[in-house]
Amino acid sequence: MENHPPEQQTPRNDAPVVRTSLAGSALKGVWITLGALSLVLGIIGIVLPVLPTTPFVILAAFLFAKSSPALAERLNRNRTFGPIIADWRANGAIAPRYKLMATAMMAATFVLSVAMAVPTGVLVVQAICLTGAATYVLSRPS
């Protein structure tokens, strides 16, 4: 009769293995940081007419959705910003008053740049960018 060593059994764990990479964690941190920055700019835009609130809040919602479901949900439930995000998600809509404010601020920014004698090349680039942004904002449903 032969003596065989007993088979060694390794404990089996049926739980899924969740692996997070350092790069994935870093990217999540970048998304959260950019979302927070965007939200801060949106909040500043409430009181400072040069900054539009709606685009920054929508951007913050997008960035938080990619990085932190808890932060995204908190923003969605916010009394001030929640309706803006809901309108955007449901209809891609921007309220007429926000359209007016955004285009007025873009125009004011351009006029200020002209008044400050910004170089012509910069004005051309600014005009192209602001025209594109205004066209997009105005083409959204209300």
C-alpha positions in Angstrom: 0.0 0.0 0.0 1.4 3.3 -1.1 1.4 6.3 1.1 0.5 9.4 -0.8 0.6 12.8 0.9 -2.9 14.2 1.4 -3.9 16.7 -1.2 -3.7 20.2 0.0 -6.9 22.1 -0.5 -6.8 25.8 -0.8 -9.7 27.6 0.6 -12.2 28.6 -2.0 -13.7 32.0 -2.0 -16.6 32.4 -4.4 -16.8 36.2 -3.9 -15.9 38.2 -7.0 -12.5 39.8 -6.9 -12.7 43.5 -7.2 -9.5 45.0 -8.4 -9.0 48.7 -8.6 -6.0 50.0 -10.4 -4.0 53.0 -9.3 -4.7 54.6 -12.6 -8.5 54.1 -12.1 -8.4 55.6 -8.7 -6.4 58.5 -9.9 -8.8 59.1 -12.8 -11.7 59.0 -10.3 -10.0 61.6 -8.3 -9.5 63.8 -11.3 -13.2 63.5 -12.3 -14.3 64.4 -8.7 -11.9 67.4 -8.6 -13.1 68.7 -12.0 -16.7 68.1 -10.9 -16.2 70.1 -7.8 -14.4 72.9 -9.7 -17.3 73.0 -12.2 -19.9 73.2 -9.4 -18.0 76.0 -7.7 -17.9 77.9 -10.9 -21.6 77.3 -11.3 -22.3 78.6 -7.8 -20.1 81.7 -8.5 -22.2 82.2 -11.6 -25.3 82.6 -9.5 -24.0 85.9 -8.1 -21.4 86.9 -10.8 -23.2 87.6 -14.1 -20.1 86.9 -16.1 -20.2 83.2 -15.4 -23.1 81.1 -16.7 -24.5 78.7 -14.0 -26.3 76.1 -16.1 -23.4 74.7 -18.2 -21.2 74.4 -15.2 -23.8 72.6 -13.2 -24.6 70.2 -16.0 -20.9 69.5 -16.4 -20.5 68.9 -12.7 -23.4 66.4 -12.9 -21.7 64.5 -15.7 -18.4 64.4 -14.0 -19.8 63.3 -10.6 -21.8 60.6 -12.4 -18.6 59.2 -13.8 -16.8 59.3 -10.5 -19.1 59.3 -7.4 -22.7 58.1 -7.6 -23.2 59.6 -4.1 -22.1 63.1 -5.1 -24.1 62.8 -8.4 -27.3 61.9 -6.4 -26.7 64.7 -3.9 -26.5 67.2 -6.8 -29.5 65.7 -8.5 -31.6 66.2 -5.3 -30.4 69.7 -4.7 -33.3 72.2 -4.6 -31.5 74.7 -6.8 -29.6 72.6 -9.2 -31.7 69.5 -9.4 -34.3 71.0 -11.7 -31.7 72.3 -14.1 -30.1 68.9 -14.4 -33.5 67.1 -14.7 -34.6 69.5 -17.5 -31.3 68.9 -19.3 -31.6 65.1 -19.0 -35.2 64.9 -20.0 -35.2 67.2 -22.9 -31.8 68.6 -23.5 -33.6 71.8 -22.5 -32.3 75.1 -21.2 -34.8 77.5 -19.8 -35.3 80.7 -21.8 -34.0 82.9 -19.0 -30.8 80.9 -18.8 -30.4 81.1 -22.6 -30.8 84.9 -22.4 -28.3 85.2 -19.5 -25.7 82.9 -21.2 -25.8 84.7 -24.5 -25.8 88.2 -22.9 -22.8 87.2 -20.8 -21.0 85.9 -23.9 -21.7 89.1 -25.7 -20.6 91.2 -22.7 -17.4 89.2 -22.4 -16.6 89.8 -26.1 -17.4 93.6 -25.7 -15.1 93.7 -22.7 -12.3 92.0 -24.6 -12.7 94.6 -27.4 -12.7 97.4 -24.9 -9.5 96.0 -23.3 -7.8 96.1 -26.7 -7.2 92.3 -26.7 -5.1 91.3 -29.8 -7.0 90.7 -33.0 -6.0 87.1 -33.2 -7.4 86.4 -29.7 -10.6 88.3 -30.6 -11.1 86.1 -33.7 -10.7 82.9 -31.7 -12.9 84.2 -29.0 -15.6 85.3 -31.5 -15.5 81.8 -33.1 -15.8 80.0 -29.8 -18.5 82.3 -28.4 -20.5 82.1 -31.6 -20.4 78.3 -31.4 -21.3 78.2 -27.8 -24.2 80.7 -28.3 -25.5 78.8 -31.3 -25.5 75.6 -29.2 -27.2 77.2 -26.3 -29.8 78.9 -28.4 -30.5 75.7 -30.4 -31.5 73.7 -27.3 -35.2 73.3 -26.6 -36.7 75.5 -24.0 
